[in-house]
Amino acid sequence: MEGRLANPFDIFILPIVYNAIFALKKYTILFLQPILYINSKLIAMTPKIAALILPAAFFSISLFAQENAKPEDTEYYTPVPKVVTPGRACGQAPSDAIILFDGKNLNEWAPEGDTNSTKKWVLADNFMTVDKTVGDLRTKRRFMDFQLHIEYRIPADIQGSGQARGNSGIFLASFPWGAGGYELQVLDNYKNSTYVNGQAGSIYKQSPPLVNACKKPGEWQYYDVVWTAPRFTESGELKSAARVTVFHNGVLVQNNFELRGDTPYVGQPAYHPHGPAPIKLQAHGDKSKPISYRNIWVREL
């Protein structure tokens, strides 16, 4: 129209609406009829009518796509997952696992303070028992993300109370500074009370277990752990926090928990930049009888 400024609505919005309607004639319904060609002249819409028409047009497109969809549109065939043979019984290592301890030897382990030392924990009857005079034991290998299976037993005649009753710990990543790593607590909490973020199944001093799944002393118990190590930038800044999921005796006790840092006995958690790290078993200094471990394997993720 002579002397009339171009309306941005007419320039940008109307073409979208027209194209949607004419491409989907079979879905054009009565309330879309404000746009029609009458005597070869287009009747312009008001913005309010367009506000109703646009959602309807896009909804029609969605319906059209769904009606013409094929099953193979959402199927893909690569990459093909590798074949892993599961263990024959619950707790047995799958074919791709690294065996850290099968009861035969302690070749995968070394004392925390002296990796060249020949002194290790007591090996007998296909399990190893903590030797508190030797101290903590750690793997010779280093890991980032992994799935871990580990079994332990509190002595049937255990004595003591609170934290001084069958205390140990599994450090999912161990390092020789600060709190020494990220600890999953091992403790006898079968009818034995302590602070809840320090009982069995807790991420020590950070996250109590969702439930208490402890068995009686004298029975073998186990943890299944999925560990995602923290990542750091080249300058040492935290890029992504560590996360952990834990099953205790088959019961979920930590559900993708995000750690706030390491797990100190005193003070607040903090992150320190690190890469692959050993897994460590703690020889706690309490006076109760030492606990035992068996059937330890890990799958790198």
Order of alpha helices (4+ residues) and beta strands (2+ residues): alpha-beta-beta-alpha-beta-beta-beta-beta-beta-beta-beta-beta-beta-beta-beta-beta-beta-beta-beta
